[in-house]
Structure formats: structure tokens, C-alpha cells
Amino acid sequence: MPVVRIEMWEGRTEKQKEKLIKNITKIFEEIGVKPDHLTIIIHDIPKSNWGMRGEQASKISH
């Protein structure tokens, strides 16, 4: 049973997460994985807890 773990910055809406889950499930179905056998876990991480280029992501202008 595949587990897809997504780590991303917090701030996405429930609708965006729903769309992400549906699309990932669709792609796995295309390769023969039944939705009942797939688990998707989304970790919403605050930018202050994410380091990039030696800085907190919350302090880097994008």
C-alpha cells in the first residue's frame, strides 16, 4: 500500500488540498493503484520551521 507524504508550507486552503489529493489519487490509479490502497498525508509546515539557503523560509523573499 503506497503512502504519499507531502511536506509543504502552510497556507493552502482545504479546497486546494482536496484538489491535490484527488489529482495524486488519479495519477496512481493510472499506474494501477486502487484508491483504497493509497494513503496521502499532508504536512503543513510553518515557513519559520523550514530552512532554505541558510535562512528561515519566512525571512526569504520569494
Biopython code that builds the backbone (N, CA, C, O; Angstrom):
import numpy as np
from Bio.PDB.StructureBuilder import StructureBuilder

atoms = [
    (1, "MET", "N", (0.835, -1.174, 0.000)),
    (1, "MET", "CA", (0.000, 0.000, 0.000)),
    (1, "MET", "C", (0.887, 1.247, 0.000)),
    (1, "MET", "O", (1.573, 1.511, 0.987)),
    (2, "PRO", "N", (0.881, 2.001, -1.071)),
    (2, "PRO", "CA", (1.700, 3.208, -1.145)),
    (2, "PRO", "C", (1.217, 4.295, -0.177)),
    (2, "PRO", "O", (0.021, 4.475, 0.053)),
    (3, "VAL", "N", (2.189, 5.001, 0.372)),
    (3, "VAL", "CA", (1.919, 6.181, 1.188)),
    (3, "VAL", "C", (2.645, 7.351, 0.535)),
    (3, "VAL", "O", (3.858, 7.306, 0.334)),
    (4, "VAL", "N", (1.897, 8.389, 0.209)),
    (4, "VAL", "CA", (2.474, 9.599, -0.365)),
    (4, "VAL", "C", (2.496, 10.634, 0.743)),
    (4, "VAL", "O", (1.462, 10.958, 1.328)),
    (5, "ARG", "N", (3.674, 11.145, 1.025)),
    (5, "ARG", "CA", (3.839, 12.142, 2.078)),
    (5, "ARG", "C", (4.221, 13.463, 1.418)),
    (5, "ARG", "O", (5.215, 13.547, 0.696)),
    (6, "ILE", "N", (3.417, 14.492, 1.679)),
    (6, "ILE", "CA", (3.642, 15.803, 1.085)),
    (6, "ILE", "C", (3.989, 16.781, 2.190)),
    (6, "ILE", "O", (3.226, 16.959, 3.139)),
    (7, "GLU", "N", (5.137, 17.407, 2.061)),
    (7, "GLU", "CA", (5.534, 18.437, 3.011)),
    (7, "GLU", "C", (5.546, 19.755, 2.257)),
    (7, "GLU", "O", (6.259, 19.916, 1.267)),
    (8, "MET", "N", (4.747, 20.693, 2.741)),
    (8, "MET", "CA", (4.653, 21.983, 2.068)),
    (8, "MET", "C", (4.368, 23.057, 3.096)),
    (8, "MET", "O", (3.937, 22.777, 4.214)),
    (9, "TRP", "N", (4.617, 24.289, 2.695)),
    (9, "TRP", "CA", (4.334, 25.394, 3.595)),
    (9, "TRP", "C", (2.852, 25.482, 3.882)),
    (9, "TRP", "O", (2.018, 25.235, 3.010)),
    (10, "GLU", "N", (2.538, 25.833, 5.102)),
    (10, "GLU", "CA", (1.136, 26.008, 5.458)),
    (10, "GLU", "C", (0.559, 27.191, 4.689)),
    (10, "GLU", "O", (1.287, 28.048, 4.187)),
    (11, "GLY", "N", (-0.768, 27.212, 4.613)),
    (11, "GLY", "CA", (-1.426, 28.328, 3.957)),
    (11, "GLY", "C", (-2.351, 27.937, 2.813)),
    (11, "GLY", "O", (-3.121, 28.768, 2.330)),
    (12, "ARG", "N", (-2.286, 26.681, 2.372)),
    (12, "ARG", "CA", (-3.200, 26.260, 1.317)),
    (12, "ARG", "C", (-4.596, 26.069, 1.897)),
    (12, "ARG", "O", (-4.753, 25.716, 3.065)),
    (13, "THR", "N", (-5.589, 26.304, 1.080)),
    (13, "THR", "CA", (-6.972, 26.141, 1.518)),
    (13, "THR", "C", (-7.350, 24.664, 1.513)),
    (13, "THR", "O", (-6.659, 23.836, 0.920)),
    (14, "GLU", "N", (-8.447, 24.350, 2.176)),
    (14, "GLU", "CA", (-8.966, 22.983, 2.162)),
    (14, "GLU", "C", (-9.283, 22.556, 0.735)),
    (14, "GLU", "O", (-9.061, 21.404, 0.363)),
    (15, "LYS", "N", (-9.798, 23.478, -0.058)),
    (15, "LYS", "CA", (-10.129, 23.189, -1.460)),
    (15, "LYS", "C", (-8.864, 22.823, -2.252)),
    (15, "LYS", "O", (-8.878, 21.880, -3.043)),
    (16, "GLN", "N", (-7.783, 23.563, -2.040)),
    (16, "GLN", "CA", (-6.525, 23.267, -2.728)),
    (16, "GLN", "C", (-5.992, 21.892, -2.331)),
    (16, "GLN", "O", (-5.511, 21.138, -3.177)),
    (17, "LYS", "N", (-6.077, 21.575, -1.054)),
    (17, "LYS", "CA", (-5.613, 20.263, -0.580)),
    (17, "LYS", "C", (-6.482, 19.150, -1.157)),
    (17, "LYS", "O", (-5.973, 18.100, -1.547)),
    (18, "GLU", "N", (-7.775, 19.376, -1.210)),
    (18, "GLU", "CA", (-8.683, 18.398, -1.784)),
    (18, "GLU", "C", (-8.328, 18.119, -3.239)),
    (18, "GLU", "O", (-8.301, 16.966, -3.671)),
    (19, "LYS", "N", (-8.057, 19.176, -3.988)),
    (19, "LYS", "CA", (-7.684, 19.042, -5.399)),
    (19, "LYS", "C", (-6.367, 18.277, -5.540)),
    (19, "LYS", "O", (-6.232, 17.426, -6.420)),
    (20, "LEU", "N", (-5.408, 18.576, -4.683)),
    (20, "LEU", "CA", (-4.126, 17.891, -4.701)),
    (20, "LEU", "C", (-4.308, 16.397, -4.442)),
    (20, "LEU", "O", (-3.741, 15.570, -5.156)),
    (21, "ILE", "N", (-5.091, 16.053, -3.432)),
    (21, "ILE", "CA", (-5.340, 14.650, -3.103)),
    (21, "ILE", "C", (-6.038, 13.936, -4.253)),
    (21, "ILE", "O", (-5.658, 12.821, -4.609)),
    (22, "LYS", "N", (-7.039, 14.557, -4.828)),
    (22, "LYS", "CA", (-7.768, 13.937, -5.941)),
    (22, "LYS", "C", (-6.849, 13.696, -7.139)),
    (22, "LYS", "O", (-6.907, 12.637, -7.764)),
    (23, "ASN", "N", (-6.000, 14.678, -7.461)),
    (23, "ASN", "CA", (-5.117, 14.532, -8.617)),
    (23, "ASN", "C", (-4.018, 13.507, -8.393)),
    (23, "ASN", "O", (-3.667, 12.767, -9.312)),
    (24, "ILE", "N", (-3.476, 13.454, -7.196)),
    (24, "ILE", "CA", (-2.469, 12.429, -6.897)),
    (24, "ILE", "C", (-3.103, 11.045, -6.985)),
    (24, "ILE", "O", (-2.515, 10.116, -7.539)),
    (25, "THR", "N", (-4.305, 10.919, -6.434)),
    (25, "THR", "CA", (-5.019, 9.640, -6.499)),
    (25, "THR", "C", (-5.252, 9.230, -7.946)),
    (25, "THR", "O", (-5.080, 8.064, -8.300)),
    (26, "LYS", "N", (-5.642, 10.184, -8.782)),
    (26, "LYS", "CA", (-5.887, 9.910, -10.202)),
    (26, "LYS", "C", (-4.618, 9.382, -10.885)),
    (26, "LYS", "O", (-4.681, 8.423, -11.653)),
    (27, "ILE", "N", (-3.502, 9.990, -10.612)),
    (27, "ILE", "CA", (-2.238, 9.557, -11.219)),
    (27, "ILE", "C", (-1.884, 8.141, -10.766)),
    (27, "ILE", "O", (-1.440, 7.324, -11.573)),
    (28, "PHE", "N", (-2.076, 7.853, -9.493)),
    (28, "PHE", "CA", (-1.794, 6.498, -9.004)),
    (28, "PHE", "C", (-2.742, 5.483, -9.623)),
    (28, "PHE", "O", (-2.343, 4.355, -9.914)),
    (29, "GLU", "N", (-3.994, 5.878, -9.824)),
    (29, "GLU", "CA", (-4.941, 4.979, -10.497)),
    (29, "GLU", "C", (-4.459, 4.644, -11.901)),
    (29, "GLU", "O", (-4.617, 3.513, -12.360)),
    (30, "GLU", "N", (-3.872, 5.621, -12.584)),
    (30, "GLU", "CA", (-3.378, 5.410, -13.944)),
    (30, "GLU", "C", (-2.268, 4.370, -14.006)),
    (30, "GLU", "O", (-2.058, 3.746, -15.046)),
    (31, "ILE", "N", (-1.556, 4.178, -12.895)),
    (31, "ILE", "CA", (-0.491, 3.169, -12.877)),
    (31, "ILE", "C", (-0.935, 1.895, -12.158)),
    (31, "ILE", "O", (-0.120, 1.027, -11.844)),
    (32, "GLY", "N", (-2.250, 1.799, -11.903)),
    (32, "GLY", "CA", (-2.797, 0.556, -11.383)),
    (32, "GLY", "C", (-2.991, 0.461, -9.881)),
    (32, "GLY", "O", (-3.285, -0.619, -9.367)),
    (33, "VAL", "N", (-2.834, 1.555, -9.173)),
    (33, "VAL", "CA", (-3.037, 1.540, -7.725)),
    (33, "VAL", "C", (-4.474, 1.957, -7.426)),
    (33, "VAL", "O", (-4.906, 3.044, -7.811)),
    (34, "LYS", "N", (-5.202, 1.093, -6.744)),
    (34, "LYS", "CA", (-6.582, 1.404, -6.396)),
    (34, "LYS", "C", (-6.618, 2.466, -5.286)),
    (34, "LYS", "O", (-5.783, 2.441, -4.381)),
    (35, "PRO", "N", (-7.570, 3.387, -5.351)),
    (35, "PRO", "CA", (-7.684, 4.420, -4.312)),
    (35, "PRO", "C", (-7.753, 3.852, -2.896)),
    (35, "PRO", "O", (-7.258, 4.466, -1.950)),
    (36, "ASP", "N", (-8.372, 2.670, -2.753)),
    (36, "ASP", "CA", (-8.471, 2.036, -1.436)),
    (36, "ASP", "C", (-7.113, 1.622, -0.875)),
    (36, "ASP", "O", (-6.973, 1.387, 0.325)),
    (37, "HIS", "N", (-6.122, 1.536, -1.748)),
    (37, "HIS", "CA", (-4.798, 1.097, -1.332)),
    (37, "HIS", "C", (-3.812, 2.255, -1.182)),
    (37, "HIS", "O", (-2.630, 2.023, -0.931)),
    (38, "LEU", "N", (-4.266, 3.466, -1.328)),
    (38, "LEU", "CA", (-3.392, 4.638, -1.308)),
    (38, "LEU", "C", (-3.682, 5.510, -0.083)),
    (38, "LEU", "O", (-4.838, 5.783, 0.243)),
    (39, "THR", "N", (-2.632, 5.933, 0.574)),
    (39, "THR", "CA", (-2.737, 6.875, 1.680)),
    (39, "THR", "C", (-1.938, 8.116, 1.319)),
    (39, "THR", "O", (-0.806, 8.014, 0.845)),
    (40, "ILE", "N", (-2.521, 9.283, 1.539)),
    (40, "ILE", "CA", (-1.837, 10.553, 1.274)),
    (40, "ILE", "C", (-1.835, 11.356, 2.566)),
    (40, "ILE", "O", (-2.882, 11.565, 3.179)),
    (41, "ILE", "N", (-0.663, 11.800, 2.971)),
    (41, "ILE", "CA", (-0.508, 12.572, 4.194)),
    (41, "ILE", "C", (0.075, 13.928, 3.832)),
    (41, "ILE", "O", (1.118, 14.012, 3.184)),
    (42, "ILE", "N", (-0.600, 14.986, 4.253)),
    (42, "ILE", "CA", (-0.108, 16.342, 4.004)),
    (42, "ILE", "C", (0.382, 16.940, 5.324)),
    (42, "ILE", "O", (-0.353, 16.998, 6.310)),
    (43, "HIS", "N", (1.622, 17.375, 5.317)),
    (43, "HIS", "CA", (2.201, 18.065, 6.461)),
    (43, "HIS", "C", (2.281, 19.544, 6.113)),
    (43, "HIS", "O", (3.028, 19.937, 5.217)),
    (44, "ASP", "N", (1.513, 20.358, 6.817)),
    (44, "ASP", "CA", (1.583, 21.810, 6.657)),
    (44, "ASP", "C", (2.638, 22.330, 7.616)),
    (44, "ASP", "O", (2.494, 22.223, 8.834)),
    (45, "ILE", "N", (3.682, 22.884, 7.067)),
    (45, "ILE", "CA", (4.808, 23.319, 7.890)),
    (45, "ILE", "C", (4.915, 24.839, 7.845)),
    (45, "ILE", "O", (4.937, 25.427, 6.764)),
    (46, "PRO", "N", (4.983, 25.476, 9.006)),
    (46, "PRO", "CA", (5.164, 26.928, 9.004)),
    (46, "PRO", "C", (6.495, 27.301, 8.349)),
    (46, "PRO", "O", (7.490, 26.597, 8.518)),
    (47, "LYS", "N", (6.510, 28.399, 7.608)),
    (47, "LYS", "CA", (7.741, 28.825, 6.943)),
    (47, "LYS", "C", (8.869, 29.060, 7.946)),
    (47, "LYS", "O", (10.042, 28.916, 7.602)),
    (48, "SER", "N", (8.526, 29.416, 9.170)),
    (48, "SER", "CA", (9.559, 29.643, 10.189)),
    (48, "SER", "C", (10.234, 28.331, 10.597)),
    (48, "SER", "O", (11.315, 28.358, 11.185)),
    (49, "ASN", "N", (9.620, 27.192, 10.297)),
    (49, "ASN", "CA", (10.196, 25.885, 10.607)),
    (49, "ASN", "C", (10.881, 25.246, 9.400)),
    (49, "ASN", "O", (11.254, 24.074, 9.448)),
    (50, "TRP", "N", (11.047, 26.005, 8.325)),
    (50, "TRP", "CA", (11.610, 25.482, 7.078)),
    (50, "TRP", "C", (12.855, 26.301, 6.748)),
    (50, "TRP", "O", (12.769, 27.521, 6.612)),
    (51, "GLY", "N", (13.992, 25.659, 6.617)),
    (51, "GLY", "CA", (15.229, 26.361, 6.302)),
    (51, "GLY", "C", (15.614, 26.217, 4.845)),
    (51, "GLY", "O", (15.544, 25.130, 4.270)),
    (52, "MET", "N", (16.026, 27.341, 4.251)),
    (52, "MET", "CA", (16.485, 27.356, 2.856)),
    (52, "MET", "C", (17.639, 28.349, 2.744)),
    (52, "MET", "O", (17.579, 29.455, 3.280)),
    (53, "ARG", "N", (18.676, 27.937, 2.046)),
    (53, "ARG", "CA", (19.812, 28.841, 1.805)),
    (53, "ARG", "C", (20.366, 29.442, 3.097)),
    (53, "ARG", "O", (20.840, 30.578, 3.104)),
    (54, "GLY", "N", (20.306, 28.683, 4.180)),
    (54, "GLY", "CA", (20.842, 29.137, 5.455)),
    (54, "GLY", "C", (19.945, 30.087, 6.228)),
    (54, "GLY", "O", (20.378, 30.688, 7.211)),
    (55, "GLU", "N", (18.708, 30.228, 5.799)),
    (55, "GLU", "CA", (17.757, 31.142, 6.438)),
    (55, "GLU", "C", (16.430, 30.442, 6.647)),
    (55, "GLU", "O", (16.140, 29.422, 6.022)),
    (56, "GLN", "N", (15.632, 31.006, 7.535)),
    (56, "GLN", "CA", (14.255, 30.542, 7.652)),
    (56, "GLN", "C", (13.520, 30.990, 6.393)),
    (56, "GLN", "O", (13.715, 32.113, 5.928)),
    (57, "ALA", "N", (12.683, 30.127, 5.843)),
    (57, "ALA", "CA", (11.938, 30.460, 4.642)),
    (57, "ALA", "C", (11.063, 31.692, 4.852)),
    (57, "ALA", "O", (10.787, 32.434, 3.909)),
    (58, "SER", "N", (10.635, 31.902, 6.083)),
    (58, "SER", "CA", (9.792, 33.066, 6.389)),
    (58, "SER", "C", (10.536, 34.387, 6.224)),
    (58, "SER", "O", (9.917, 35.448, 6.140)),
    (59, "LYS", "N", (11.869, 34.318, 6.179)),
    (59, "LYS", "CA", (12.675, 35.540, 6.058)),
    (59, "LYS", "C", (13.239, 35.746, 4.655)),
    (59, "LYS", "O", (13.931, 36.730, 4.394)),
    (60, "ILE", "N", (12.937, 34.808, 3.753)),
    (60, "ILE", "CA", (13.441, 34.902, 2.382)),
    (60, "ILE", "C", (12.333, 35.456, 1.499)),
    (60, "ILE", "O", (11.207, 34.957, 1.526)),
    (61, "SER", "N", (12.641, 36.473, 0.725)),
    (61, "SER", "CA", (11.631, 36.984, -0.200)),
    (61, "SER", "C", (11.606, 36.080, -1.425)),
    (61, "SER", "O", (12.649, 35.687, -1.948)),
    (62, "HIS", "N", (10.419, 35.764, -1.863)),
    (62, "HIS", "CA", (10.249, 34.815, -2.979)),
    (62, "HIS", "C", (9.893, 35.567, -4.183)),
    (62, "HIS", "O", (9.701, 34.975, -5.246)),
]
sb = StructureBuilder()
sb.init_structure("model")
sb.init_model(0)
sb.init_chain("A")
sb.init_seg("    ")
for serial, (resi, resn, name, xyz) in enumerate(atoms, 1):
    if name == "N":
        sb.init_residue(resn, " ", resi, " ")
    sb.init_atom(name, np.array(xyz, "f"), 0.0, 1.0, " ", f" {name:<3s}", serial, name[0])
structure = sb.get_structure()
